[in-house]
Amino acid sequence: MAIEGTHIVQAAAFLGAGLSMGLGAIGPGVGEGLAAAKACEAIGKNPMEAGLLTRTMLVGQAVSESTGIYALVIALLLLFVV
């Protein structure tokens, strides 16, 4: 059984998809964790502003999660298009 060029391209696409999701999920995970931690600290210091802080935190987490979604799109493109 010989290794052909198509097999190498497919292996590279699988490796790229794995790296894309692996590295692309680190940033949003850390960012969302830090945002939640800081929001909890702020609510602990000023409980009267809990509603505003929670809304602001959720918007920040949604923006942070968009990079993870971009990584997912790239991984899916590598898996199913290449």
N, C-alpha and C positions, 0 to 999 in steps of 0.2 A: 504494500500500500504506500503510494507516494504522496508526499505533501505537496499540494498544488497551491497556486497563488490565491485561489478563492478561499481556501482553508485558512491561510494566513490572514487575509483581510477579515474573515469572520471572527477569528480568534482575537484580532486587534480590536474589532468592534465590541466584542464581549468584554475584553479587558478595559476598554475605554468607558463602557457603560458602567461597569463596576466602580471604577475610579471616580467617575462623574458623580455617582450617587454617594459613594463613600466620603469623598472630600466635600461634595456639595451639601451634605447634611450637617457637617460640623459647624459651619457658620451660623445657620439658623438656630441650631440647638443651643449653642452657647449664647447667642444674642437674645433668644426668647427667655432663657433661664436668667440672664442678667436683668432683663427688663422686669420679669416677675419679682425677682429679689428686691430690686430697687423700689418697685411699686409697694411691696409689702413693708419695706422700711418707711416709705413716705406715709402710708396709711397708719402705721404705728405712731408716727410723730404727729400726724394731723388727721384724726379719724373723721372729722367733719367733711373732709374733701374726698372721701372714699369713692364716691360715684364718678367724679371728674378724673381722679387718678386711674380708676379701673378702665374707663373709656379710652383715656390716652394710652394706657398700657396695651390695650387690645389693638388699637390702631398701629402702634409701633410693632407689635408682634406680627400683625398681618403684613406689614411692609418687610419685616425680616424674613417671613416665611416665603415671600415671593422668590428669593434667591434659591431656596430649596426646590420650588416648583420649576424654576428654570433648569436646574440640574436634572430634575426628573424628565423634563421635555427632551433635553439633550440625550439622556440615557435611552429613552424610548426611540428617539430618532436613530441612534446607533444600533439598537437592537432590531428594529423592524424596517428601516429604510436602507441601511448600508448592506 
